[in-house]
Amino acid sequence: MAGNAYPAALRRVILALGKLPGVGEKTAGRLAMYLLRAPAGEALELAQSLTELQEKIKLCRRCFAFADQEFCPLCADAGRRQGQILVVAEPGDLLALERVGWFKGLYHVLGGVISPIEGVGPDDIRIVELLDRVRQESVTEVILALNPSLEGETTTTYLAQELKPLGVKVTRIAYGLPMGGDIKYADHQTLKESLRHRVEA
């Protein structure tokens, strides 16, 4: 950035925006200039929204998706199929699958995948919580929807081994998804077909 060419307050905004994923210095500069010229109400609304994001958004006590109450909107919806749990790695994966509109059960967000290279083992993600849910709730099927990567496959295999002794049906999404792909970036039809043609894990 052009050092002292910008006032300090503007520099701080550009630096802050530049820390966002996929936002380089030039884009951060353009965004900051837009906010500077935007109506005061628009900039203040953004600032307030960001503050509330930190203060109000937490994890659902049941499935660990994003929530602003004790339970997320999906867990609080009595109309969802209570006997099905779709397991994903991250909240972004849940949002992508939910946008498809086909799955009407519940979710469980692991908070990552098993990755020995990065020092992430089964105890570092929410596997115990998933097993507890299967034991305590009337679950008939667990659908594993993890990215088709080495870590995703490792986690899928581990979960299937842990879940099957509990007497629950364990399936996995079919892979119209390419190996190394990412669920949250897949198109709606691919996700829909992956769910529809899930197979025994």
Backbone as JSON, one array per atom type, in Angstrom:
{
  "sequence": "MAGNAYPAALRRVILALGKLPGVGEKTAGRLAMYLLRAPAGEALELAQSLTELQEKIKLCRRCFAFADQEFCPLCADAGRRQGQILVVAEPGDLLALERVGWFKGLYHVLGGVISPIEGVGPDDIRIVELLDRVRQESVTEVILALNPSLEGETTTTYLAQELKPLGVKVTRIAYGLPMGGDIKYADHQTLKESLRHRVEA",
  "N": [[0.86, -1.19, 0.0], [0.36, 2.32, -0.54], [2.0, 3.63, 1.54], [2.02, 6.47, 3.48], [0.16, 7.83, 1.98], [-2.53, 7.61, 2.35], [-4.98, 8.69, 4.75], [-4.78, 7.81, 8.27], [-7.1, 6.5, 9.34], [-8.38, 5.55, 7.05], [-6.39, 3.89, 6.02], [-6.39, 1.91, 8.01], [-8.88, 0.7, 7.6], [-8.54, -0.34, 5.01], [-6.44, -2.13, 5.47], [-7.73, -3.88, 7.24], [-9.85, -4.92, 5.66], [-8.3, -6.15, 3.73], [-7.46, -8.44, 4.99], [-9.41, -10.28, 4.69], [-10.47, -13.41, 3.23], [-9.51, -13.97, -0.11], [-9.51, -11.32, -0.78], [-7.58, -8.94, -2.1], [-5.01, -6.34, -1.93], [-5.71, -4.27, -3.74], [-8.47, -4.69, -4.18], [-9.36, -4.4, -1.56], [-8.77, -1.71, -1.21], [-10.54, -0.55, -3.11], [-13.02, -1.31, -1.99], [-12.9, 0.03, 0.47], [-12.86, 2.68, -0.45], [-15.37, 2.78, -1.61], [-17.01, 2.47, 0.67], [-16.32, 4.79, 1.99], [-17.45, 6.75, 0.37], [-20.08, 6.01, 0.42], [-23.53, 6.4, 1.54], [-23.9, 7.58, 4.9], [-25.54, 6.02, 6.55], [-25.45, 3.48, 5.37], [-22.79, 2.58, 5.7], [-22.69, 2.62, 8.5], [-24.63, 0.71, 9.07], [-23.39, -1.59, 8.09], [-21.18, -1.69, 9.84], [-22.51, -2.07, 12.29], [-23.75, -4.53, 11.78], [-21.52, -6.21, 11.58], [-20.53, -6.03, 14.17], [-22.65, -7.19, 15.6], [-22.51, -9.72, 14.52], [-20.24, -10.84, 15.73], [-21.06, -10.67, 18.39], [-23.56, -11.98, 18.65], [-23.79, -14.36, 17.12], [-23.45, -17.79, 17.57], [-22.71, -21.25, 18.28], [-25.01, -23.84, 17.57], [-26.47, -25.72, 20.15], [-27.14, -28.31, 19.73], [-26.54, -29.29, 17.03], [-24.32, -27.87, 16.21], [-24.24, -25.98, 14.19], [-24.35, -22.6, 12.86], [-25.93, -20.26, 15.01], [-28.31, -18.02, 16.55], [-29.67, -18.32, 18.77], [-30.29, -20.7, 21.43], [-30.71, -23.08, 20.0], [-30.26, -23.79, 16.53], [-32.11, -22.56, 13.62], [-32.9, -24.83, 12.13], [-32.72, -27.08, 13.85], [-34.59, -26.27, 15.66], [-36.9, -26.52, 14.27], [-39.75, -28.27, 14.24], [-40.83, -29.63, 12.16], [-38.87, -30.89, 10.71], [-37.32, -33.98, 9.62], [-36.73, -36.08, 12.18], [-35.36, -38.44, 12.44], [-33.17, -38.64, 10.74], [-29.81, -37.81, 10.25], [-27.56, -35.66, 8.77], [-24.22, -35.55, 8.21], [-21.71, -33.13, 8.22], [-18.61, -31.38, 7.51], [-18.13, -28.62, 7.97], [-19.88, -25.51, 8.79], [-20.38, -24.09, 6.4], [-20.67, -26.11, 4.5], [-23.06, -27.25, 5.3], [-24.83, -25.12, 4.77], [-24.64, -25.0, 1.96], [-25.7, -27.51, 1.21], [-28.24, -27.3, 2.29], [-29.35, -25.28, 0.76], [-29.97, -26.63, -1.56], [-32.4, -27.79, -1.02], [-33.5, -30.31, -0.85], [-33.0, -32.18, 1.2], [-34.55, -33.0, 4.22], [-34.06, -33.6, 6.84], [-32.08, -33.55, 9.86], [-28.95, -31.97, 10.84], [-25.39, -32.44, 11.5], [-22.56, -30.84, 12.52], [-19.23, -31.37, 12.23], [-16.99, -29.78, 12.62], [-14.59, -29.91, 11.34], [-12.21, -32.24, 9.87], [-10.68, -35.5, 10.22], [-7.23, -35.33, 10.27], [-4.24, -36.43, 10.26], [-1.77, -35.33, 9.45], [-2.02, -32.64, 9.99], [-2.3, -32.8, 12.65], [-4.85, -33.31, 13.63], [-7.04, -35.27, 15.26], [-9.54, -37.88, 15.92], [-10.6, -37.07, 18.4], [-10.5, -34.36, 18.29], [-12.5, -33.27, 16.81], [-16.14, -33.1, 16.49], [-17.05, -35.84, 17.1], [-17.71, -37.51, 19.27], [-19.94, -36.15, 20.24], [-21.68, -36.55, 18.11], [-22.05, -39.36, 18.2], [-23.25, -39.54, 20.7], [-25.67, -38.22, 20.14], [-26.84, -40.03, 18.35], [-27.24, -42.19, 20.02], [-29.01, -41.1, 21.91], [-31.14, -39.84, 20.58], [-33.89, -40.63, 18.38], [-32.59, -41.9, 16.01], [-32.45, -43.11, 12.73], [-30.99, -43.16, 10.42], [-27.74, -42.16, 9.4], [-26.22, -39.88, 7.39], [-23.29, -39.48, 5.67], [-21.58, -36.74, 4.61], [-19.01, -35.71, 3.5], [-16.17, -33.92, 2.2], [-14.71, -35.14, -0.86], [-11.88, -35.95, -0.29], [-8.6, -36.99, 0.82], [-8.56, -36.67, 3.6], [-11.28, -36.37, 4.09], [-12.23, -38.88, 3.28], [-10.89, -40.52, 5.12], [-12.1, -39.67, 7.5], [-14.78, -40.34, 6.97], [-14.61, -43.16, 6.8], [-13.77, -43.76, 9.41], [-15.96, -42.77, 10.93], [-18.04, -44.41, 9.98], [-17.24, -46.89, 10.98], [-17.5, -46.41, 13.72], [-20.2, -45.82, 13.99], [-21.8, -47.94, 12.97], [-21.92, -50.16, 14.85], [-23.86, -49.15, 16.55], [-26.27, -49.73, 15.55], [-27.49, -48.22, 13.61], [-28.46, -47.1, 10.34], [-25.96, -46.42, 8.02], [-25.03, -44.21, 5.59], [-23.44, -42.76, 2.7], [-22.87, -39.8, 0.79], [-23.24, -39.99, -2.75], [-20.61, -39.91, -5.17], [-20.79, -37.69, -7.33], [-19.36, -35.68, -6.98], [-16.12, -34.42, -7.54], [-12.95, -36.0, -6.76], [-11.1, -34.39, -4.32], [-12.64, -32.18, -4.52], [-14.86, -29.56, -3.31], [-17.55, -29.35, -1.17], [-19.04, -26.99, -0.59], [-18.72, -25.45, -2.84], [-19.87, -26.77, -4.91], [-22.31, -27.28, -7.56], [-25.95, -26.94, -7.44], [-27.38, -29.12, -8.62], [-25.5, -31.21, -8.73], [-25.03, -31.61, -5.98], [-27.61, -32.35, -5.19], [-27.98, -34.75, -6.61], [-25.92, -36.24, -5.5], [-26.83, -36.55, -2.89], [-29.26, -37.91, -3.37], [-28.42, -40.32, -4.51], [-27.0, -41.64, -2.54], [-24.86, -44.02, -0.86], [-24.3, -47.14, 0.92], [-22.11, -46.8, 3.66]],
  "CA": [[0.0, 0.0, 0.0], [1.15, 3.54, -0.71], [2.41, 4.2, 2.82], [1.29, 7.56, 4.14], [-0.7, 8.54, 1.03], [-3.9, 7.57, 2.88], [-5.11, 9.02, 6.19], [-4.66, 6.62, 9.12], [-8.38, 5.79, 9.47], [-8.61, 4.85, 5.78], [-5.4, 2.81, 5.98], [-6.83, 0.84, 8.92], [-9.98, -0.01, 6.95], [-7.97, -1.09, 3.9], [-5.7, -3.26, 6.05], [-8.7, -4.82, 7.81], [-10.52, -5.59, 4.55], [-7.31, -6.97, 3.05], [-7.27, -9.7, 5.71], [-10.49, -11.2, 4.32], [-10.04, -14.35, 2.21], [-9.81, -13.62, -1.5], [-9.51, -9.86, -0.97], [-6.22, -8.4, -2.18], [-4.84, -4.93, -1.56], [-6.47, -3.39, -4.64], [-9.9, -4.86, -3.89], [-9.59, -3.77, -0.25], [-8.78, -0.26, -1.44], [-11.8, -0.18, -3.78], [-14.11, -1.44, -1.02], [-12.78, 1.12, 1.44], [-13.28, 3.92, -1.12], [-16.83, 2.71, -1.75], [-17.6, 2.74, 1.99], [-16.07, 6.2, 2.3], [-18.39, 7.58, -0.41], [-21.45, 5.52, 0.62], [-24.31, 7.14, 2.55], [-23.47, 7.25, 6.27], [-26.37, 4.94, 7.09], [-25.01, 2.19, 4.81], [-21.55, 2.21, 6.38], [-23.01, 2.33, 9.91], [-25.36, -0.56, 9.1], [-22.37, -2.63, 7.94], [-20.42, -1.75, 11.1], [-23.38, -2.66, 13.31], [-23.93, -5.94, 11.43], [-20.29, -6.91, 11.92], [-20.49, -6.1, 15.63], [-23.64, -8.18, 16.02], [-22.01, -11.02, 14.09], [-19.36, -11.31, 16.79], [-21.74, -10.73, 19.69], [-24.79, -12.78, 18.71], [-23.73, -15.67, 16.46], [-22.73, -18.82, 18.31], [-22.98, -22.56, 17.71], [-26.18, -24.55, 18.06], [-26.14, -26.67, 21.21], [-27.44, -29.67, 19.29], [-25.87, -29.73, 15.8], [-23.11, -27.06, 16.07], [-24.34, -25.02, 13.09], [-24.45, -21.23, 13.36], [-27.23, -19.97, 15.63], [-28.35, -16.82, 17.39], [-30.4, -18.78, 19.95], [-29.71, -21.95, 21.93], [-30.75, -24.01, 18.89], [-30.33, -23.16, 15.21], [-33.47, -22.65, 13.07], [-33.22, -26.18, 11.64], [-32.96, -27.94, 15.01], [-35.8, -25.77, 16.33], [-38.04, -26.77, 13.38], [-40.36, -29.57, 14.55], [-41.22, -30.26, 10.9], [-37.75, -31.62, 10.11], [-37.29, -35.42, 9.92], [-35.86, -36.23, 13.35], [-34.62, -39.71, 12.4], [-32.05, -38.57, 9.81], [-28.78, -36.8, 10.52], [-26.58, -35.5, 7.7], [-22.98, -35.09, 8.85], [-20.83, -32.31, 7.38], [-17.41, -30.94, 8.21], [-18.17, -27.21, 8.34], [-21.18, -24.86, 8.58], [-20.53, -23.72, 4.98], [-21.17, -27.29, 3.78], [-24.48, -27.35, 5.67], [-25.57, -24.09, 4.05], [-24.69, -25.4, 0.56], [-26.63, -28.63, 1.08], [-29.59, -26.83, 2.63], [-29.83, -24.49, -0.38], [-30.51, -27.56, -2.56], [-33.8, -27.91, -0.66], [-33.97, -31.7, -0.97], [-32.87, -32.89, 2.48], [-35.48, -32.45, 5.22], [-33.71, -34.09, 8.16], [-31.24, -32.7, 10.7], [-27.52, -31.96, 10.5], [-24.39, -32.44, 12.56], [-21.34, -30.21, 12.01], [-18.08, -31.91, 12.96], [-16.0, -28.75, 12.94], [-13.34, -30.3, 10.71], [-12.05, -33.65, 9.5], [-9.47, -36.12, 10.75], [-6.07, -35.03, 9.43], [-3.03, -36.69, 11.05], [-0.68, -34.43, 9.04], [-2.23, -31.37, 10.69], [-2.46, -33.08, 14.07], [-6.27, -33.36, 13.99], [-7.5, -36.64, 15.45], [-10.98, -38.03, 16.19], [-11.0, -36.35, 19.61], [-10.42, -32.92, 18.04], [-13.72, -32.84, 16.15], [-17.32, -33.45, 17.29], [-17.5, -37.22, 16.85], [-18.36, -37.99, 20.5], [-21.25, -35.52, 20.28], [-22.51, -37.25, 17.11], [-22.38, -40.68, 18.74], [-24.23, -39.31, 21.78], [-26.96, -37.92, 19.52], [-27.39, -41.26, 17.79], [-27.68, -43.01, 21.15], [-30.07, -40.46, 22.69], [-32.26, -39.46, 19.74], [-34.41, -41.77, 17.6], [-31.95, -41.78, 14.7], [-32.49, -44.34, 11.94], [-29.97, -43.08, 9.37], [-26.73, -41.1, 9.42], [-25.67, -39.69, 6.04], [-21.97, -38.84, 5.76], [-21.41, -35.84, 3.46], [-17.72, -35.04, 3.68], [-15.5, -33.67, 0.93], [-13.99, -36.29, -1.4], [-10.43, -35.76, -0.17], [-8.01, -38.04, 1.66], [-9.02, -36.43, 4.98], [-12.71, -36.65, 4.11], [-12.38, -40.34, 3.21], [-10.43, -41.05, 6.41], [-13.14, -39.37, 8.49], [-15.95, -41.14, 6.61], [-14.33, -44.55, 7.19], [-13.76, -43.81, 10.88], [-17.32, -42.59, 11.42], [-18.82, -45.61, 9.65], [-16.84, -47.93, 11.94], [-18.02, -46.06, 15.04], [-21.66, -45.74, 13.98], [-22.49, -49.2, 12.64], [-22.27, -50.96, 16.04], [-24.99, -48.56, 17.26], [-27.49, -50.23, 14.93], [-28.08, -47.2, 12.75], [-28.07, -47.21, 8.93], [-24.94, -45.42, 7.7], [-24.85, -44.04, 4.16], [-22.59, -41.63, 2.33], [-23.34, -39.21, -0.46], [-22.59, -40.52, -3.95], [-19.65, -38.94, -5.64], [-20.77, -36.9, -8.54], [-18.36, -34.69, -6.59], [-14.79, -34.91, -7.91], [-11.96, -36.16, -5.69], [-10.42, -33.13, -4.06], [-13.6, -31.09, -4.65], [-15.33, -28.94, -2.08], [-19.01, -29.36, -1.16], [-19.68, -25.67, -0.6], [-18.6, -24.83, -4.16], [-20.53, -27.61, -5.92], [-23.59, -26.74, -8.01], [-27.12, -27.52, -6.79], [-27.76, -30.41, -9.18], [-24.5, -32.19, -8.28], [-25.31, -31.9, -4.58], [-28.89, -33.06, -5.12], [-27.77, -36.13, -7.07], [-25.06, -36.9, -4.52], [-27.69, -36.95, -1.78], [-30.26, -38.87, -3.82], [-27.79, -41.6, -4.82], [-26.07, -42.02, -1.48], [-24.61, -45.47, -0.79], [-23.9, -47.62, 2.24], [-20.72, -46.43, 3.97]],
  "C": [[0.9, 1.24, 0.0], [1.35, 4.27, 0.61], [1.49, 5.25, 3.41], [0.38, 8.34, 3.19], [-2.14, 8.59, 1.53], [-3.91, 8.02, 4.33], [-5.15, 7.72, 7.01], [-5.96, 5.82, 9.21], [-8.68, 4.98, 8.21], [-7.64, 3.68, 5.63], [-5.84, 1.63, 6.82], [-7.95, 0.01, 8.28], [-9.44, -0.88, 5.81], [-7.21, -2.31, 4.42], [-6.66, -4.33, 6.59], [-9.4, -5.6, 6.71], [-9.57, -6.53, 3.81], [-7.03, -8.3, 3.73], [-8.34, -10.73, 5.37], [-10.0, -12.15, 3.22], [-10.44, -13.9, 0.82], [-9.83, -12.13, -1.78], [-8.06, -9.38, -0.95], [-6.2, -6.93, -1.83], [-5.67, -3.99, -2.42], [-7.96, -3.47, -4.36], [-10.24, -4.21, -2.55], [-9.64, -2.26, -0.39], [-10.07, 0.2, -2.09], [-12.98, -0.25, -2.82], [-14.09, -0.3, -0.01], [-13.23, 2.45, 0.83], [-14.79, 3.94, -1.3], [-17.5, 3.08, -0.42], [-17.43, 4.2, 2.38], [-17.08, 7.11, 1.6], [-19.85, 7.17, -0.19], [-22.19, 6.41, 1.62], [-23.93, 6.66, 3.95], [-24.25, 6.07, 6.84], [-25.92, 3.57, 6.62], [-23.75, 1.69, 5.52], [-21.81, 1.85, 7.84], [-23.75, 1.01, 10.05], [-24.38, -1.74, 8.97], [-21.59, -2.8, 9.24], [-21.24, -2.42, 12.2], [-23.58, -4.16, 13.06], [-22.71, -6.76, 11.82], [-20.14, -7.06, 13.43], [-21.43, -7.17, 16.15], [-23.21, -9.59, 15.64], [-21.14, -11.63, 15.17], [-20.09, -11.55, 18.1], [-22.84, -11.78, 19.76], [-24.7, -14.18, 18.09], [-22.87, -16.62, 17.27], [-23.03, -20.15, 17.63], [-24.2, -23.19, 18.37], [-25.76, -25.61, 19.06], [-26.32, -28.12, 20.76], [-26.59, -30.12, 18.09], [-24.58, -28.97, 15.5], [-23.07, -26.24, 14.78], [-24.4, -23.62, 13.7], [-25.85, -20.98, 13.9], [-27.14, -18.65, 16.37], [-29.22, -17.08, 18.62], [-29.69, -20.04, 20.46], [-29.64, -23.0, 20.83], [-30.84, -23.24, 17.58], [-31.75, -23.31, 14.66], [-33.86, -24.06, 12.62], [-33.52, -27.13, 12.8], [-34.25, -27.54, 15.73], [-37.07, -26.06, 15.52], [-38.59, -28.18, 13.62], [-40.77, -30.32, 13.29], [-40.1, -31.03, 10.22], [-37.83, -33.1, 10.49], [-36.26, -35.67, 11.02], [-34.98, -37.49, 13.26], [-33.41, -39.73, 11.48], [-31.08, -37.48, 10.22], [-27.79, -36.82, 9.36], [-25.35, -34.86, 8.31], [-22.11, -34.34, 7.85], [-19.64, -31.86, 8.21], [-17.56, -29.53, 8.77], [-19.56, -26.61, 8.1], [-21.43, -24.46, 7.12], [-21.07, -24.87, 4.15], [-22.66, -27.47, 4.05], [-25.3, -26.35, 4.85], [-25.7, -24.45, 2.57], [-25.7, -26.51, 0.34], [-28.06, -28.19, 1.36], [-30.19, -26.01, 1.49], [-30.44, -25.38, -1.47], [-32.0, -27.79, -2.3], [-34.36, -29.31, -0.68], [-34.0, -32.42, 0.37], [-33.73, -32.22, 3.53], [-35.21, -32.96, 6.63], [-32.9, -33.07, 8.95], [-29.78, -32.82, 10.29], [-26.67, -32.15, 11.75], [-23.1, -31.91, 11.95], [-20.16, -30.68, 12.86], [-17.09, -30.84, 13.39], [-14.63, -29.09, 12.39], [-13.36, -31.76, 10.31], [-10.77, -34.17, 10.11], [-8.32, -35.87, 9.78], [-4.79, -35.2, 10.25], [-1.87, -35.74, 10.72], [-0.78, -33.09, 9.77], [-2.46, -31.56, 12.18], [-3.9, -33.08, 14.55], [-6.71, -34.81, 14.06], [-9.0, -36.69, 15.73], [-11.46, -37.26, 17.41], [-11.03, -34.84, 19.42], [-11.63, -32.37, 17.29], [-14.92, -33.45, 16.88], [-17.89, -34.83, 16.97], [-18.23, -37.76, 18.08], [-19.78, -37.43, 20.59], [-22.21, -36.18, 19.28], [-22.96, -38.6, 17.64], [-23.4, -40.57, 19.87], [-25.61, -39.02, 21.2], [-27.63, -39.18, 18.98], [-27.93, -42.15, 18.9], [-28.94, -42.43, 21.81], [-31.3, -40.09, 21.87], [-32.7, -40.68, 18.92], [-33.89, -41.7, 16.17], [-31.98, -43.13, 13.98], [-31.42, -44.35, 10.86], [-29.04, -41.91, 9.61], [-26.13, -41.05, 8.02], [-24.36, -38.92, 6.18], [-21.74, -38.05, 4.47], [-20.14, -35.03, 3.65], [-17.03, -34.91, 2.33], [-14.73, -34.89, 0.46], [-12.48, -36.05, -1.47], [-9.9, -36.89, 0.7], [-8.51, -37.91, 3.1], [-10.51, -36.74, 5.11], [-12.98, -38.15, 4.1], [-11.98, -41.0, 4.54], [-11.51, -40.86, 7.47], [-14.39, -40.19, 8.24], [-15.78, -42.58, 7.07], [-14.38, -44.69, 8.71], [-15.17, -43.71, 11.44], [-18.18, -43.83, 11.16], [-18.51, -46.73, 10.64], [-17.42, -47.67, 13.33], [-19.54, -46.13, 15.1], [-22.36, -47.09, 13.8], [-22.81, -50.06, 13.86], [-23.46, -50.4, 16.82], [-26.33, -48.95, 16.62], [-28.2, -49.23, 14.04], [-27.6, -47.43, 11.31], [-27.08, -46.08, 8.63], [-24.77, -45.38, 6.19], [-23.9, -42.87, 3.93], [-23.1, -41.08, 1.02], [-22.56, -39.85, -1.61], [-21.63, -39.46, -4.49], [-19.81, -38.6, -7.1], [-19.77, -35.78, -8.25], [-16.97, -35.23, -6.93], [-13.89, -35.06, -6.69], [-11.2, -34.86, -5.54], [-11.34, -31.92, -4.18], [-14.06, -30.59, -3.29], [-16.84, -28.79, -2.14], [-19.59, -27.96, -1.31], [-19.59, -24.96, -1.95], [-19.26, -25.64, -5.27], [-21.87, -26.99, -6.32], [-24.74, -27.53, -7.39], [-27.43, -28.92, -7.29], [-26.8, -31.51, -8.74], [-24.76, -32.59, -6.84], [-26.59, -32.71, -4.43], [-28.7, -34.52, -5.51], [-26.89, -36.91, -6.1], [-25.87, -37.38, -3.33], [-28.65, -38.06, -2.2], [-29.67, -40.26, -4.02], [-26.74, -42.0, -3.78], [-25.99, -43.54, -1.37], [-24.24, -45.85, 0.64], [-22.43, -47.28, 2.48], [-19.98, -47.64, 4.53]]
}
